[in-house]
Amino acid sequence: MTAPHILCIGQFDSISSTAIQADIQTAQLFGVHAYTAISGVVAQSAQNTHIVHDIPEDVFMAQIHSVMEAVSPRIIKIGRLGSSKIMKALGVFLDQGGHDTYQIVIDPAMSDSDHIEKDALDVMKRSMIVYADVLTLDLKDAAILSGTKIETIDEMRKAAEILLSLGPSMVVLRGDDLSLPSQDIFDVVADINAIEIVRHDRHAPATPYNAKAIVTLACGMASCLARGLSHRESYDKARAYLGRALETAPALDFENEPLRHFVGDVG
């Protein structure tokens, strides 16, 4: 039996714990094959990003068209794209019918950028988020795209309402970096039927690196959708996987630990 397959779009990470490498590892664990399109190459350590090189947009789009010629992935998972030129090129593809053919999962990871161009935000909203089946964000990205400050659970809920109005079928706001008296983590999961606050145990310290690493949630959800699960089932299974990946993260030679993506059978 052929494994389900997805197309993962994002950057190449030199330490292999986030971005495309993390997507490939996550998809494999869920029994899904990940095709890829690289939007940029990042030289970084756990503490610092040194260089970000954006792939020329024609080369970027050639990767996508090559995958589409070979297979018809059920899901497109979009991660950090980088330049506005890359965003516009992908936006044109989606505007011209790509959104009708595939389910789309987006975790924009825009807050990692030193400077976010206004037209990049406009393209993200107008030509990507509007087509998203699932939009997952950390609180920094949610604040950027909703235009609100987010310091409380109630403000998370309000931001989710704004983001849901942009068009996605489901919005997931990850609360790992929300400062609360308790050690609990609260996500906001919103769709047309309800906005729900979901509590999770905190499996790892709230370090900047772990906050970046949880973009893995989006690929977990994309993989579950490719296997035929519902949006909510995909969230529950991917969030449980993420908790185990954080809890069992190996201690390496730098201060902040990466995810342990291979954590056993995910069911």
Sequence and secondary structure as in RCSB ss.txt:
>XXXX:A:sequence
MTAPHILCIGQFDSISSTAIQADIQTAQLFGVHAYTAISGVVAQSAQNTHIVHDIPEDVFMAQIHSVMEAVSPRI
IKIGRLGSSKIMKALGVFLDQGGHDTYQIVIDPAMSDSDHIEKDALDVMKRSMIVYADVLTLDLKDAAILSGTKI
ETIDEMRKAAEILLSLGPSMVVLRGDDLSLPSQDIFDVVADINAIEIVRHDRHAPATPYNAKAIVTLACGMASCL
ARGLSHRESYDKARAYLGRALETAPALDFENEPLRHFVGDVG
>XXXX:A:secstr
    EEEEEEEEETTSSSHHHHHHHHHHHTT EEEEEEEEEEEE SS EEEEEE  HHHHHHHHHHHHHH   SE
EEE    SHHHHHHHHHHIIIIIHHHSEEEE   GGGSS   HHHHHHHHHHTGGG SEEEE HHHHHHHHTS  
 SHHHHHHHHHHHHTTS SEEEE  TT   SSS EEEEEEESS EEEEEE   S   HHHHHHTTHHHHHHHHHH
HTT  HHHHHHHHHHHHHHHHHT    SSSS       S   
